[in-house]
Amino acid sequence: MATLMGINKVNWGQVGRVTKPDRYQYSFGWLTIAAEDLAIWENNPGAVFTLVTAANTEYPPGNEYRLGTFELRQTPYDPNSYV
C-alpha cells in the first residue's frame, strides 16, 4: 500500500460524506467507493478505512485507490495521529 502524502487512512468526513457508490477525485488521486463501503459508514460513522492502490485497467494510468480494511472507532479519527 502506498502512503499518500502521509495519508493512508480516511474517514467518512474526509471523503465528503458521500452517499452514492462511485469514483471520486481527491487531492491524492481517484478513489472508488463501493456500496458495501458506504453501508459500513452508514452503520458505523466513525469507521476508518485503509486506502489501497487499485489495479484498474478501465481508466487511464494514474493514482487509483479503493477502500480496504476498516477499523471501528468510538472517537473521531485524527489523521495527525498516524505517521
N, CA, C and O atoms as a Maestro MAE file, in Angstrom:
{
 s_m_m2io_version
 :::
 2.0.0
}

f_m_ct {
 s_m_title
 :::
 protein
 m_atom[332] {
  # First column is atom index #
  i_m_mmod_type
  r_m_x_coord
  r_m_y_coord
  r_m_z_coord
  i_m_residue_number
  s_m_chain_name
  s_m_pdb_residue_name
  s_m_pdb_atom_name
  i_m_atomic_number
  :::
  1 25 0.827 -1.178 0.000 1 A "MET " " N  " 7
  2 3 0.000 0.000 0.000 1 A "MET " " CA " 6
  3 2 0.877 1.250 0.000 1 A "MET " " C  " 6
  4 15 1.903 1.298 0.679 1 A "MET " " O  " 8
  5 25 0.484 2.213 -0.731 2 A "ALA " " N  " 7
  6 3 1.243 3.458 -0.822 2 A "ALA " " CA " 6
  7 2 0.804 4.423 0.262 2 A "ALA " " C  " 6
  8 15 -0.371 4.476 0.623 2 A "ALA " " O  " 8
  9 25 1.756 5.183 0.778 3 A "THR " " N  " 7
  10 3 1.418 6.262 1.680 3 A "THR " " CA " 6
  11 2 1.277 7.513 0.841 3 A "THR " " C  " 6
  12 15 2.189 7.866 0.094 3 A "THR " " O  " 8
  13 25 0.162 8.178 0.954 4 A "LEU " " N  " 7
  14 3 -0.155 9.320 0.119 4 A "LEU " " CA " 6
  15 2 0.051 10.603 0.894 4 A "LEU " " C  " 6
  16 15 -0.840 11.036 1.624 4 A "LEU " " O  " 8
  17 25 1.210 11.215 0.746 5 A "MET " " N  " 7
  18 3 1.497 12.459 1.462 5 A "MET " " CA " 6
  19 2 1.122 12.325 2.935 5 A "MET " " C  " 6
  20 15 0.570 13.255 3.523 5 A "MET " " O  " 8
  21 25 1.420 11.173 3.532 6 A "GLY " " N  " 7
  22 3 1.105 10.945 4.928 6 A "GLY " " CA " 6
  23 2 -0.316 10.458 5.157 6 A "GLY " " C  " 6
  24 15 -0.692 10.178 6.295 6 A "GLY " " O  " 8
  25 25 -1.117 10.351 4.095 7 A "ILE " " N  " 7
  26 3 -2.493 9.876 4.235 7 A "ILE " " CA " 6
  27 2 -2.528 8.412 3.844 7 A "ILE " " C  " 6
  28 15 -2.194 8.060 2.712 7 A "ILE " " O  " 8
  29 25 -2.928 7.561 4.768 8 A "ASN " " N  " 7
  30 3 -3.109 6.167 4.399 8 A "ASN " " CA " 6
  31 2 -4.423 5.616 4.945 8 A "ASN " " C  " 6
  32 15 -4.762 4.457 4.706 8 A "ASN " " O  " 8
  33 25 -5.157 6.445 5.673 9 A "LYS " " N  " 7
  34 3 -6.466 6.069 6.184 9 A "LYS " " CA " 6
  35 2 -7.399 7.258 6.029 9 A "LYS " " C  " 6
  36 15 -6.984 8.413 6.125 9 A "LYS " " O  " 8
  37 25 -8.666 6.951 5.787 10 A "VAL " " N  " 7
  38 3 -9.649 8.014 5.642 10 A "VAL " " CA " 6
  39 2 -10.924 7.669 6.391 10 A "VAL " " C  " 6
  40 15 -11.292 6.503 6.538 10 A "VAL " " O  " 8
  41 25 -11.585 8.716 6.860 11 A "ASN " " N  " 7
  42 3 -12.902 8.533 7.462 11 A "ASN " " CA " 6
  43 2 -13.949 9.111 6.522 11 A "ASN " " C  " 6
  44 15 -13.611 9.669 5.478 11 A "ASN " " O  " 8
  45 25 -15.201 8.982 6.886 12 A "TRP " " N  " 7
  46 3 -16.291 9.399 6.022 12 A "TRP " " CA " 6
  47 2 -16.261 10.904 5.765 12 A "TRP " " C  " 6
  48 15 -16.516 11.352 4.648 12 A "TRP " " O  " 8
  49 25 -15.953 11.674 6.790 13 A "GLY " " N  " 7
  50 3 -15.888 13.121 6.632 13 A "GLY " " CA " 6
  51 2 -14.806 13.563 5.666 13 A "GLY " " C  " 6
  52 15 -14.986 14.539 4.939 13 A "GLY " " O  " 8
  53 25 -13.688 12.858 5.650 14 A "GLN " " N  " 7
  54 3 -12.578 13.228 4.769 14 A "GLN " " CA " 6
  55 2 -12.895 13.004 3.296 14 A "GLN " " C  " 6
  56 15 -12.245 13.585 2.428 14 A "GLN " " O  " 8
  57 25 -13.878 12.175 3.010 15 A "VAL " " N  " 7
  58 3 -14.277 11.969 1.617 15 A "VAL " " CA " 6
  59 2 -15.609 12.669 1.322 15 A "VAL " " C  " 6
  60 15 -16.285 12.354 0.342 15 A "VAL " " O  " 8
  61 25 -15.969 13.615 2.180 16 A "GLY " " N  " 7
  62 3 -17.137 14.443 1.929 16 A "GLY " " CA " 6
  63 2 -18.467 13.797 2.277 16 A "GLY " " C  " 6
  64 15 -19.514 14.233 1.798 16 A "GLY " " O  " 8
  65 25 -18.436 12.758 3.110 17 A "ARG " " N  " 7
  66 3 -19.653 12.032 3.500 17 A "ARG " " CA " 6
  67 2 -20.500 11.670 2.275 17 A "ARG " " C  " 6
  68 15 -21.718 11.848 2.270 17 A "ARG " " O  " 8
  69 25 -19.832 11.164 1.248 18 A "VAL " " N  " 7
  70 3 -20.525 10.782 0.019 18 A "VAL " " CA " 6
  71 2 -21.629 9.780 0.333 18 A "VAL " " C  " 6
  72 15 -21.544 9.028 1.304 18 A "VAL " " O  " 8
  73 25 -22.655 9.780 -0.492 19 A "THR " " N  " 7
  74 3 -23.804 8.909 -0.238 19 A "THR " " CA " 6
  75 2 -24.081 7.925 -1.370 19 A "THR " " C  " 6
  76 15 -25.001 7.113 -1.275 19 A "THR " " O  " 8
  77 25 -23.293 7.993 -2.438 20 A "LYS " " N  " 7
  78 3 -23.503 7.100 -3.574 20 A "LYS " " CA " 6
  79 2 -22.191 6.416 -3.943 20 A "LYS " " C  " 6
  80 15 -21.135 7.049 -3.934 20 A "LYS " " O  " 8
  81 25 -22.255 5.128 -4.268 21 A "PRO " " N  " 7
  82 3 -21.034 4.452 -4.737 21 A "PRO " " CA " 6
  83 2 -20.622 5.053 -6.079 21 A "PRO " " C  " 6
  84 15 -21.453 5.242 -6.967 21 A "PRO " " O  " 8
  85 25 -19.350 5.345 -6.212 22 A "ASP " " N  " 7
  86 3 -18.862 5.971 -7.447 22 A "ASP " " CA " 6
  87 2 -17.351 6.094 -7.370 22 A "ASP " " C  " 6
  88 15 -16.723 5.642 -6.413 22 A "ASP " " O  " 8
  89 25 -16.789 6.703 -8.375 23 A "ARG " " N  " 7
  90 3 -15.354 7.006 -8.453 23 A "ARG " " CA " 6
  91 2 -15.228 8.510 -8.256 23 A "ARG " " C  " 6
  92 15 -15.786 9.289 -9.028 23 A "ARG " " O  " 8
  93 25 -14.492 8.922 -7.217 24 A "TYR " " N  " 7
  94 3 -14.377 10.330 -6.846 24 A "TYR " " CA " 6
  95 2 -12.927 10.793 -6.952 24 A "TYR " " C  " 6
  96 15 -11.997 10.028 -6.699 24 A "TYR " " O  " 8
  97 25 -12.752 12.066 -7.333 25 A "GLN " " N  " 7
  98 3 -11.403 12.622 -7.418 25 A "GLN " " CA " 6
  99 2 -11.115 13.429 -6.163 25 A "GLN " " C  " 6
  100 15 -11.916 14.264 -5.743 25 A "GLN " " O  " 8
  101 25 -9.940 13.160 -5.566 26 A "TYR " " N  " 7
  102 3 -9.462 13.877 -4.387 26 A "TYR " " CA " 6
  103 2 -8.054 14.379 -4.669 26 A "TYR " " C  " 6
  104 15 -7.493 14.110 -5.731 26 A "TYR " " O  " 8
  105 25 -7.496 15.095 -3.734 27 A "SER " " N  " 7
  106 3 -6.154 15.655 -3.938 27 A "SER " " CA " 6
  107 2 -5.086 14.575 -4.129 27 A "SER " " C  " 6
  108 15 -4.063 14.838 -4.762 27 A "SER " " O  " 8
  109 25 -5.296 13.382 -3.603 28 A "PHE " " N  " 7
  110 3 -4.314 12.309 -3.707 28 A "PHE " " CA " 6
  111 2 -4.535 11.406 -4.918 28 A "PHE " " C  " 6
  112 15 -3.689 10.563 -5.216 28 A "PHE " " O  " 8
  113 25 -5.650 11.566 -5.616 29 A "GLY " " N  " 7
  114 3 -5.954 10.731 -6.776 29 A "GLY " " CA " 6
  115 2 -7.427 10.365 -6.814 29 A "GLY " " C  " 6
  116 15 -8.265 11.047 -6.223 29 A "GLY " " O  " 8
  117 25 -7.731 9.287 -7.511 30 A "TRP " " N  " 7
  118 3 -9.099 8.822 -7.662 30 A "TRP " " CA " 6
  119 2 -9.387 7.724 -6.652 30 A "TRP " " C  " 6
  120 15 -8.561 6.841 -6.424 30 A "TRP " " O  " 8
  121 25 -10.573 7.791 -6.048 31 A "LEU " " N  " 7
  122 3 -10.985 6.802 -5.051 31 A "LEU " " CA " 6
  123 2 -12.326 6.220 -5.464 31 A "LEU " " C  " 6
  124 15 -13.298 6.949 -5.658 31 A "LEU " " O  " 8
  125 25 -12.369 4.903 -5.596 32 A "THR " " N  " 7
  126 3 -13.624 4.216 -5.887 32 A "THR " " CA " 6
  127 2 -14.221 3.762 -4.565 32 A "THR " " C  " 6
  128 15 -13.593 3.036 -3.794 32 A "THR " " O  " 8
  129 25 -15.448 4.205 -4.322 33 A "ILE " " N  " 7
  130 3 -16.164 3.856 -3.097 33 A "ILE " " CA " 6
  131 2 -17.330 2.954 -3.486 33 A "ILE " " C  " 6
  132 15 -18.184 3.340 -4.283 33 A "ILE " " O  " 8
  133 25 -17.360 1.752 -2.917 34 A "ALA " " N  " 7
  134 3 -18.376 0.755 -3.242 34 A "ALA " " CA " 6
  135 2 -19.588 0.892 -2.316 34 A "ALA " " C  " 6
  136 15 -19.509 1.504 -1.251 34 A "ALA " " O  " 8
  137 25 -20.691 0.317 -2.740 35 A "ALA " " N  " 7
  138 3 -21.908 0.326 -1.925 35 A "ALA " " CA " 6
  139 2 -21.660 -0.336 -0.572 35 A "ALA " " C  " 6
  140 15 -22.213 0.095 0.440 35 A "ALA " " O  " 8
  141 25 -20.835 -1.376 -0.548 36 A "GLU " " N  " 7
  142 3 -20.521 -2.075 0.699 36 A "GLU " " CA " 6
  143 2 -19.760 -1.172 1.665 36 A "GLU " " C  " 6
  144 15 -19.965 -1.239 2.877 36 A "GLU " " O  " 8
  145 25 -18.875 -0.322 1.119 37 A "ASP " " N  " 7
  146 3 -18.128 0.627 1.957 37 A "ASP " " CA " 6
  147 2 -19.097 1.628 2.593 37 A "ASP " " C  " 6
  148 15 -19.006 1.927 3.784 37 A "ASP " " O  " 8
  149 25 -20.021 2.137 1.781 38 A "LEU " " N  " 7
  150 3 -20.994 3.107 2.294 38 A "LEU " " CA " 6
  151 2 -21.888 2.489 3.360 38 A "LEU " " C  " 6
  152 15 -22.251 3.157 4.329 38 A "LEU " " O  " 8
  153 25 -22.243 1.224 3.190 39 A "ALA " " N  " 7
  154 3 -23.072 0.546 4.192 39 A "ALA " " CA " 6
  155 2 -22.345 0.490 5.536 39 A "ALA " " C  " 6
  156 15 -22.965 0.639 6.588 39 A "ALA " " O  " 8
  157 25 -21.039 0.276 5.497 40 A "ILE " " N  " 7
  158 3 -20.261 0.253 6.749 40 A "ILE " " CA " 6
  159 2 -20.287 1.634 7.385 40 A "ILE " " C  " 6
  160 15 -20.517 1.749 8.589 40 A "ILE " " O  " 8
  161 25 -20.055 2.692 6.597 41 A "TRP " " N  " 7
  162 3 -20.076 4.050 7.150 41 A "TRP " " CA " 6
  163 2 -21.461 4.438 7.660 41 A "TRP " " C  " 6
  164 15 -21.576 5.109 8.685 41 A "TRP " " O  " 8
  165 25 -22.511 4.024 6.957 42 A "GLU " " N  " 7
  166 3 -23.861 4.362 7.409 42 A "GLU " " CA " 6
  167 2 -24.172 3.722 8.758 42 A "GLU " " C  " 6
  168 15 -24.852 4.323 9.590 42 A "GLU " " O  " 8
  169 25 -23.679 2.510 8.977 43 A "ASN " " N  " 7
  170 3 -23.914 1.810 10.234 43 A "ASN " " CA " 6
  171 2 -22.882 2.138 11.311 43 A "ASN " " C  " 6
  172 15 -23.145 1.971 12.502 43 A "ASN " " O  " 8
  173 25 -21.709 2.603 10.888 44 A "ASN " " N  " 7
  174 3 -20.602 2.917 11.806 44 A "ASN " " CA " 6
  175 2 -19.910 4.182 11.320 44 A "ASN " " C  " 6
  176 15 -18.835 4.101 10.726 44 A "ASN " " O  " 8
  177 25 -20.509 5.362 11.559 45 A "PRO " " N  " 7
  178 3 -19.958 6.608 11.013 45 A "PRO " " CA " 6
  179 2 -18.520 6.906 11.437 45 A "PRO " " C  " 6
  180 15 -17.845 7.695 10.776 45 A "PRO " " O  " 8
  181 25 -18.042 6.309 12.502 46 A "GLY " " N  " 7
  182 3 -16.676 6.529 12.955 46 A "GLY " " CA " 6
  183 2 -15.662 5.599 12.326 46 A "GLY " " C  " 6
  184 15 -14.477 5.677 12.649 46 A "GLY " " O  " 8
  185 25 -16.094 4.718 11.434 47 A "ALA " " N  " 7
  186 3 -15.177 3.751 10.816 47 A "ALA " " CA " 6
  187 2 -14.101 4.473 10.001 47 A "ALA " " C  " 6
  188 15 -14.353 5.502 9.374 47 A "ALA " " O  " 8
  189 25 -12.895 3.899 10.032 48 A "VAL " " N  " 7
  190 3 -11.748 4.443 9.301 48 A "VAL " " CA " 6
  191 2 -11.250 3.349 8.361 48 A "VAL " " C  " 6
  192 15 -10.955 2.236 8.797 48 A "VAL " " O  " 8
  193 25 -11.157 3.671 7.065 49 A "PHE " " N  " 7
  194 3 -10.708 2.717 6.055 49 A "PHE " " CA " 6
  195 2 -9.255 2.965 5.669 49 A "PHE " " C  " 6
  196 15 -8.783 4.101 5.679 49 A "PHE " " O  " 8
  197 25 -8.557 1.887 5.331 50 A "THR " " N  " 7
  198 3 -7.217 1.965 4.767 50 A "THR " " CA " 6
  199 2 -7.351 2.153 3.259 50 A "THR " " C  " 6
  200 15 -8.160 1.487 2.612 50 A "THR " " O  " 8
  201 25 -6.552 3.063 2.705 51 A "LEU " " N  " 7
  202 3 -6.527 3.246 1.250 51 A "LEU " " CA " 6
  203 2 -5.640 2.173 0.632 51 A "LEU " " C  " 6
  204 15 -4.540 1.906 1.118 51 A "LEU " " O  " 8
  205 25 -6.124 1.565 -0.436 52 A "VAL " " N  " 7
  206 3 -5.400 0.505 -1.128 52 A "VAL " " CA " 6
  207 2 -5.250 0.904 -2.593 52 A "VAL " " C  " 6
  208 15 -6.206 1.364 -3.217 52 A "VAL " " O  " 8
  209 25 -4.051 0.728 -3.137 53 A "THR " " N  " 7
  210 3 -3.834 1.008 -4.550 53 A "THR " " CA " 6
  211 2 -4.662 0.029 -5.368 53 A "THR " " C  " 6
  212 15 -4.610 -1.181 -5.148 53 A "THR " " O  " 8
  213 25 -5.425 0.563 -6.313 54 A "ALA " " N  " 7
  214 3 -6.292 -0.271 -7.138 54 A "ALA " " CA " 6
  215 2 -5.643 -0.526 -8.485 54 A "ALA " " C  " 6
  216 15 -5.212 0.406 -9.164 54 A "ALA " " O  " 8
  217 25 -5.577 -1.779 -8.863 55 A "ALA " " N  " 7
  218 3 -5.103 -2.141 -10.199 55 A "ALA " " CA " 6
  219 2 -6.323 -2.090 -11.105 55 A "ALA " " C  " 6
  220 15 -7.153 -2.999 -11.104 55 A "ALA " " O  " 8
  221 25 -6.418 -1.023 -11.870 56 A "ASN " " N  " 7
  222 3 -7.622 -0.798 -12.657 56 A "ASN " " CA " 6
  223 2 -7.236 -0.515 -14.104 56 A "ASN " " C  " 6
  224 15 -6.485 0.420 -14.385 56 A "ASN " " O  " 8
  225 25 -7.745 -1.313 -15.000 57 A "THR " " N  " 7
  226 3 -7.442 -1.090 -16.409 57 A "THR " " CA " 6
  227 2 -8.565 -0.348 -17.121 57 A "THR " " C  " 6
  228 15 -8.442 -0.027 -18.303 57 A "THR " " O  " 8
  229 25 -9.648 -0.075 -16.420 58 A "GLU " " N  " 7
  230 3 -10.782 0.622 -17.020 58 A "GLU " " CA " 6
  231 2 -10.488 2.098 -17.254 58 A "GLU " " C  " 6
  232 15 -11.056 2.706 -18.162 58 A "GLU " " O  " 8
  233 25 -9.606 2.680 -16.444 59 A "TYR " " N  " 7
  234 3 -9.280 4.098 -16.542 59 A "TYR " " CA " 6
  235 2 -7.821 4.275 -16.925 59 A "TYR " " C  " 6
  236 15 -7.027 3.350 -16.751 59 A "TYR " " O  " 8
  237 25 -7.445 5.446 -17.446 60 A "PRO " " N  " 7
  238 3 -6.044 5.688 -17.795 60 A "PRO " " CA " 6
  239 2 -5.141 5.556 -16.564 60 A "PRO " " C  " 6
  240 15 -5.613 5.689 -15.435 60 A "PRO " " O  " 8
  241 25 -3.855 5.298 -16.774 61 A "PRO " " N  " 7
  242 3 -2.926 5.169 -15.648 61 A "PRO " " CA " 6
  243 2 -2.943 6.422 -14.770 61 A "PRO " " C  " 6
  244 15 -3.087 7.540 -15.263 61 A "PRO " " O  " 8
  245 25 -2.797 6.217 -13.497 62 A "GLY " " N  " 7
  246 3 -2.793 7.333 -12.562 62 A "GLY " " CA " 6
  247 2 -2.916 6.823 -11.150 62 A "GLY " " C  " 6
  248 15 -2.672 5.648 -10.874 62 A "GLY " " O  " 8
  249 25 -3.286 7.689 -10.284 63 A "ASN " " N  " 7
  250 3 -3.441 7.331 -8.880 63 A "ASN " " CA " 6
  251 2 -4.857 6.832 -8.630 63 A "ASN " " C  " 6
  252 15 -5.779 7.623 -8.437 63 A "ASN " " O  " 8
  253 25 -5.019 5.521 -8.635 64 A "GLU " " N  " 7
  254 3 -6.321 4.879 -8.428 64 A "GLU " " CA " 6
  255 2 -6.302 4.139 -7.095 64 A "GLU " " C  " 6
  256 15 -5.387 3.361 -6.826 64 A "GLU " " O  " 8
  257 25 -7.305 4.378 -6.266 65 A "TYR " " N  " 7
  258 3 -7.383 3.751 -4.957 65 A "TYR " " CA " 6
  259 2 -8.785 3.225 -4.708 65 A "TYR " " C  " 6
  260 15 -9.755 3.642 -5.341 65 A "TYR " " O  " 8
  261 25 -8.858 2.301 -3.772 66 A "ARG " " N  " 7
  262 3 -10.132 1.798 -3.271 66 A "ARG " " CA " 6
  263 2 -10.007 1.708 -1.756 66 A "ARG " " C  " 6
  264 15 -8.916 1.864 -1.207 66 A "ARG " " O  " 8
  265 25 -11.114 1.457 -1.089 67 A "LEU " " N  " 7
  266 3 -11.082 1.317 0.365 67 A "LEU " " CA " 6
  267 2 -10.811 -0.135 0.710 67 A "LEU " " C  " 6
  268 15 -11.383 -1.047 0.112 67 A "LEU " " O  " 8
  269 25 -9.933 -0.339 1.680 68 A "GLY " " N  " 7
  270 3 -9.563 -1.694 2.094 68 A "GLY " " CA " 6
  271 2 -10.165 -2.041 3.444 68 A "GLY " " C  " 6
  272 15 -11.358 -1.843 3.677 68 A "GLY " " O  " 8
  273 25 -9.333 -2.556 4.324 69 A "THR " " N  " 7
  274 3 -9.806 -2.938 5.654 69 A "THR " " CA " 6
  275 2 -10.217 -1.700 6.427 69 A "THR " " C  " 6
  276 15 -9.809 -0.584 6.106 69 A "THR " " O  " 8
  277 25 -11.027 -1.913 7.445 70 A "PHE " " N  " 7
  278 3 -11.504 -0.785 8.230 70 A "PHE " " CA " 6
  279 2 -11.415 -1.087 9.713 70 A "PHE " " C  " 6
  280 15 -11.371 -2.240 10.141 70 A "PHE " " O  " 8
  281 25 -11.390 -0.004 10.485 71 A "GLU " " N  " 7
  282 3 -11.406 -0.072 11.943 71 A "GLU " " CA " 6
  283 2 -12.669 0.617 12.425 71 A "GLU " " C  " 6
  284 15 -13.046 1.667 11.904 71 A "GLU " " O  " 8
  285 25 -13.323 0.033 13.416 72 A "LEU " " N  " 7
  286 3 -14.476 0.680 14.023 72 A "LEU " " CA " 6
  287 2 -13.981 1.480 15.217 72 A "LEU " " C  " 6
  288 15 -13.255 0.960 16.064 72 A "LEU " " O  " 8
  289 25 -14.376 2.746 15.282 73 A "ARG " " N  " 7
  290 3 -13.901 3.629 16.345 73 A "ARG " " CA " 6
  291 2 -15.072 4.317 17.025 73 A "ARG " " C  " 6
  292 15 -16.093 4.614 16.405 73 A "ARG " " O  " 8
  293 25 -14.899 4.556 18.297 74 A "GLN " " N  " 7
  294 3 -15.896 5.294 19.059 74 A "GLN " " CA " 6
  295 2 -15.616 6.786 19.034 74 A "GLN " " C  " 6
  296 15 -16.529 7.606 19.132 74 A "GLN " " O  " 8
  297 25 -14.329 7.130 18.899 75 A "THR " " N  " 7
  298 3 -13.939 8.540 18.888 75 A "THR " " CA " 6
  299 2 -13.616 8.960 17.463 75 A "THR " " C  " 6
  300 15 -13.262 8.116 16.640 75 A "THR " " O  " 8
  301 25 -13.729 10.233 17.161 76 A "PRO " " N  " 7
  302 3 -13.424 10.700 15.797 76 A "PRO " " CA " 6
  303 2 -11.984 10.397 15.410 76 A "PRO " " C  " 6
  304 15 -11.086 10.383 16.252 76 A "PRO " " O  " 8
  305 25 -11.786 10.156 14.127 77 A "TYR " " N  " 7
  306 3 -10.467 9.865 13.574 77 A "TYR " " CA " 6
  307 2 -9.643 11.136 13.492 77 A "TYR " " C  " 6
  308 15 -10.110 12.156 12.983 77 A "TYR " " O  " 8
  309 25 -8.421 11.076 13.990 78 A "ASP " " N  " 7
  310 3 -7.484 12.205 13.902 78 A "ASP " " CA " 6
  311 2 -6.382 11.816 12.911 78 A "ASP " " C  " 6
  312 15 -5.504 11.022 13.249 78 A "ASP " " O  " 8
  313 25 -6.418 12.368 11.687 79 A "PRO " " N  " 7
  314 3 -5.422 11.975 10.693 79 A "PRO " " CA " 6
  315 2 -3.997 12.311 11.109 79 A "PRO " " C  " 6
  316 15 -3.051 11.740 10.566 79 A "PRO " " O  " 8
  317 25 -3.822 13.218 12.051 80 A "ASN " " N  " 7
  318 3 -2.477 13.574 12.514 80 A "ASN " " CA " 6
  319 2 -1.897 12.565 13.485 80 A "ASN " " C  " 6
  320 15 -0.726 12.660 13.851 80 A "ASN " " O  " 8
  321 25 -2.704 11.597 13.908 81 A "SER " " N  " 7
  322 3 -2.193 10.606 14.858 81 A "SER " " CA " 6
  323 2 -1.484 9.462 14.153 81 A "SER " " C  " 6
  324 15 -0.910 8.602 14.821 81 A "SER " " O  " 8
  325 25 -1.506 9.422 12.804 82 A "TYR " " N  " 7
  326 3 -0.835 8.382 12.036 82 A "TYR " " CA " 6
  327 2 0.402 8.940 11.369 82 A "TYR " " C  " 6
  328 15 0.400 10.065 10.870 82 A "TYR " " O  " 8
  329 25 1.451 8.152 11.363 83 A "VAL " " N  " 7
  330 3 2.687 8.573 10.712 83 A "VAL " " CA " 6
  331 2 2.775 7.930 9.353 83 A "VAL " " C  " 6
  332 15 3.745 8.151 8.628 83 A "VAL " " O  " 8
  :::
 }
 m_bond[331] {
  # First column is bond index #
  i_m_from
  i_m_to
  i_m_order
  :::
  1 1 2 1
  2 2 3 1
  3 3 4 2
  4 3 5 1
  5 5 6 1
  6 6 7 1
  7 7 8 2
  8 7 9 1
  9 9 10 1
  10 10 11 1
  11 11 12 2
  12 11 13 1
  13 13 14 1
  14 14 15 1
  15 15 16 2
  16 15 17 1
  17 17 18 1
  18 18 19 1
  19 19 20 2
  20 19 21 1
  21 21 22 1
  22 22 23 1
  23 23 24 2
  24 23 25 1
  25 25 26 1
  26 26 27 1
  27 27 28 2
  28 27 29 1
  29 29 30 1
  30 30 31 1
  31 31 32 2
  32 31 33 1
  33 33 34 1
  34 34 35 1
  35 35 36 2
  36 35 37 1
  37 37 38 1
  38 38 39 1
  39 39 40 2
  40 39 41 1
  41 41 42 1
  42 42 43 1
  43 43 44 2
  44 43 45 1
  45 45 46 1
  46 46 47 1
  47 47 48 2
  48 47 49 1
  49 49 50 1
  50 50 51 1
  51 51 52 2
  52 51 53 1
  53 53 54 1
  54 54 55 1
  55 55 56 2
  56 55 57 1
  57 57 58 1
  58 58 59 1
  59 59 60 2
  60 59 61 1
  61 61 62 1
  62 62 63 1
  63 63 64 2
  64 63 65 1
  65 65 66 1
  66 66 67 1
  67 67 68 2
  68 67 69 1
  69 69 70 1
  70 70 71 1
  71 71 72 2
  72 71 73 1
  73 73 74 1
  74 74 75 1
  75 75 76 2
  76 75 77 1
  77 77 78 1
  78 78 79 1
  79 79 80 2
  80 79 81 1
  81 81 82 1
  82 82 83 1
  83 83 84 2
  84 83 85 1
  85 85 86 1
  86 86 87 1
  87 87 88 2
  88 87 89 1
  89 89 90 1
  90 90 91 1
  91 91 92 2
  92 91 93 1
  93 93 94 1
  94 94 95 1
  95 95 96 2
  96 95 97 1
  97 97 98 1
  98 98 99 1
  99 99 100 2
  100 99 101 1
  101 101 102 1
  102 102 103 1
  103 103 104 2
  104 103 105 1
  105 105 106 1
  106 106 107 1
  107 107 108 2
  108 107 109 1
  109 109 110 1
  110 110 111 1
  111 111 112 2
  112 111 113 1
  113 113 114 1
  114 114 115 1
  115 115 116 2
  116 115 117 1
  117 117 118 1
  118 118 119 1
  119 119 120 2
  120 119 121 1
  121 121 122 1
  122 122 123 1
  123 123 124 2
  124 123 125 1
  125 125 126 1
  126 126 127 1
  127 127 128 2
  128 127 129 1
  129 129 130 1
  130 130 131 1
  131 131 132 2
  132 131 133 1
  133 133 134 1
  134 134 135 1
  135 135 136 2
  136 135 137 1
  137 137 138 1
  138 138 139 1
  139 139 140 2
  140 139 141 1
  141 141 142 1
  142 142 143 1
  143 143 144 2
  144 143 145 1
  145 145 146 1
  146 146 147 1
  147 147 148 2
  148 147 149 1
  149 149 150 1
  150 150 151 1
  151 151 152 2
  152 151 153 1
  153 153 154 1
  154 154 155 1
  155 155 156 2
  156 155 157 1
  157 157 158 1
  158 158 159 1
  159 159 160 2
  160 159 161 1
  161 161 162 1
  162 162 163 1
  163 163 164 2
  164 163 165 1
  165 165 166 1
  166 166 167 1
  167 167 168 2
  168 167 169 1
  169 169 170 1
  170 170 171 1
  171 171 172 2
  172 171 173 1
  173 173 174 1
  174 174 175 1
  175 175 176 2
  176 175 177 1
  177 177 178 1
  178 178 179 1
  179 179 180 2
  180 179 181 1
  181 181 182 1
  182 182 183 1
  183 183 184 2
  184 183 185 1
  185 185 186 1
  186 186 187 1
  187 187 188 2
  188 187 189 1
  189 189 190 1
  190 190 191 1
  191 191 192 2
  192 191 193 1
  193 193 194 1
  194 194 195 1
  195 195 196 2
  196 195 197 1
  197 197 198 1
  198 198 199 1
  199 199 200 2
  200 199 201 1
  201 201 202 1
  202 202 203 1
  203 203 204 2
  204 203 205 1
  205 205 206 1
  206 206 207 1
  207 207 208 2
  208 207 209 1
  209 209 210 1
  210 210 211 1
  211 211 212 2
  212 211 213 1
  213 213 214 1
  214 214 215 1
  215 215 216 2
  216 215 217 1
  217 217 218 1
  218 218 219 1
  219 219 220 2
  220 219 221 1
  221 221 222 1
  222 222 223 1
  223 223 224 2
  224 223 225 1
  225 225 226 1
  226 226 227 1
  227 227 228 2
  228 227 229 1
  229 229 230 1
  230 230 231 1
  231 231 232 2
  232 231 233 1
  233 233 234 1
  234 234 235 1
  235 235 236 2
  236 235 237 1
  237 237 238 1
  238 238 239 1
  239 239 240 2
  240 239 241 1
  241 241 242 1
  242 242 243 1
  243 243 244 2
  244 243 245 1
  245 245 246 1
  246 246 247 1
  247 247 248 2
  248 247 249 1
  249 249 250 1
  250 250 251 1
  251 251 252 2
  252 251 253 1
  253 253 254 1
  254 254 255 1
  255 255 256 2
  256 255 257 1
  257 257 258 1
  258 258 259 1
  259 259 260 2
  260 259 261 1
  261 261 262 1
  262 262 263 1
  263 263 264 2
  264 263 265 1
  265 265 266 1
  266 266 267 1
  267 267 268 2
  268 267 269 1
  269 269 270 1
  270 270 271 1
  271 271 272 2
  272 271 273 1
  273 273 274 1
  274 274 275 1
  275 275 276 2
  276 275 277 1
  277 277 278 1
  278 278 279 1
  279 279 280 2
  280 279 281 1
  281 281 282 1
  282 282 283 1
  283 283 284 2
  284 283 285 1
  285 285 286 1
  286 286 287 1
  287 287 288 2
  288 287 289 1
  289 289 290 1
  290 290 291 1
  291 291 292 2
  292 291 293 1
  293 293 294 1
  294 294 295 1
  295 295 296 2
  296 295 297 1
  297 297 298 1
  298 298 299 1
  299 299 300 2
  300 299 301 1
  301 301 302 1
  302 302 303 1
  303 303 304 2
  304 303 305 1
  305 305 306 1
  306 306 307 1
  307 307 308 2
  308 307 309 1
  309 309 310 1
  310 310 311 1
  311 311 312 2
  312 311 313 1
  313 313 314 1
  314 314 315 1
  315 315 316 2
  316 315 317 1
  317 317 318 1
  318 318 319 1
  319 319 320 2
  320 319 321 1
  321 321 322 1
  322 322 323 1
  323 323 324 2
  324 323 325 1
  325 325 326 1
  326 326 327 1
  327 327 328 2
  328 327 329 1
  329 329 330 1
  330 330 331 1
  331 331 332 2
  :::
 }
}
